[in-house]
Amino acid sequence: MSRLKSSEPKTSAITDFKEITKMGLSISVVFSALAGYLLGADKVNITTLVLLALGGYFMVGASNAYNQIIERDLDALMDRTKNRPIPGGRMSVNTAFFIATLFTLLGIVTLYNINPKTAMWGAISIFLYTSVYTPLKTKTPLSVFVGAIPGAIPFMLGWVAARGEFGIEPGTLFAVQFFWQFPHFWSIGWFLYDDYEKGGFFMLPTGKRDKGTAVQIIVYSVWTVLVSIIPVFGFTGDLKLSIVGAVLVFLLGLLMLVYALRLFKRRTVKAAKQLMLSSVFYITMLQIIYVADKFLR
C-alpha cells in the first residue's frame, strides 16, 4: 500500500508534464518536421534527425506551456480545459513558466546545432504562437489565419534542417500545411463551439456554425488538395511527386472533401468530428506518401 501511495505524485507529475507540453500534439508536429527532413535530405543523418526531433518537441512544448499560462483563467471556464494542470491547481504558473522557458532555450540551442536558419524559424514559430495567435483568439476569427503560420512551419522546418536554406521546396511544404489547417481547425471550432463560447474564443470564420462557415471549409479543403499535388507538375524544384503519388494524394483529398460537403449538408457536431478525423488522416498519409514516393520513385 505504501508503495502505491508513494508512486501517485510521480505519476501525476508525469501526466501534468505531458499535459502542459501537449505531448500528443508535440509528437505529431515532430512527425511533420521529420517528414520534411526526409524529403530534403540527400543523405539521411541520424544525428540531425535526433536533434530535429528533440528541438521540435522542445519548441512545440514551450509554445503549449506559454499558451496555457496565458489562457489559464479562460481554460478554467471550459469543460475541455478546466482540468489542465494550472486551472486544476496541480501546477503553479511559476513552474509552468520555468518549463516553457527551459524548453525554449533547449529548443533554440538544439535546432541551432543543426543550422542557424532552423533555429530562427523555430523561434519565429514560438513568438507567433504565443505573442500573436494566443491573444487574438478572444479578439477575432482571423486568429486562425495567424495561428496557421506557426502551425505550418514544422513541415518546412525539416527541409530547412536538411538543406540549410529556404526556397520553393520548403515554401510548398509550408503552403500545404498552411491551407490544411483551416478545414482542420474550423471543424474543431465547430464541434467545440459551445465550449469555446464559454471562454470567449472566436474560432469560426463567420462566428457561427452556419452555411457561410461550411462553405469556407469546402473552399480551403479544395485549396489544400490543389496545393498538395503541385509538385507533380515539376514547378517546385527538388520537391517532386510522381503521378502515382499525386493520384493517391488527390484521392485522399477527395475523401476529406466528402466530409467537408457532408458538414455543409448536415451541419452537425458529428459531421464536424468526422471532418476533423479525416483531416488528420489526410495530412498524416500525405506526408507518408510524399516520403515514400521520394524513396521508391
ABEGO torsion letter per residue (X at the ends): XAAAAAAAAAAAAAAAAAAAAGAAAAAAAAAAAAAAAAAABABBBAAAAAAAAAAAAAAAAAAAAAAAAAAAAAAAABAAAAABAAAAGABBAAAAAAAAAAAAAAAAAAAAAABAAAAAAAAAAAAAAAAAAAAAAAABAAAAAAAAAAAAAAAAAAAAAAAGBBBAAAAAAAAAAAAAAAAAAAAAAAAAAAAAAAAGBBABAAGBBBAAAAAAAAAAAAAAAAAAAAAAAGAAEABBBBAAAAAAAAAAAAAAAAAAAAAAAAGBAAAAAAAAAAAAAAAAAAAAAAAAAAAAX
